[in-house]
């Protein structure tokens, strides 16, 4: 079974350390793109994700 990652801004584990602001009921990433890429990359590396091929 393939594992999926929720890339939505409502995923606190993925976006931990990023600033997210709600405007008119919609979540917006306010962290700069360069910083967010680094933060999200570190968060993904820390997640328990199976890399086993089937």
Beta strands, then each sheet from edge to edge (+ up, - down):
strand 1: 20-23
strand 2: 26-29
sheet 1: 1+ 2-
end
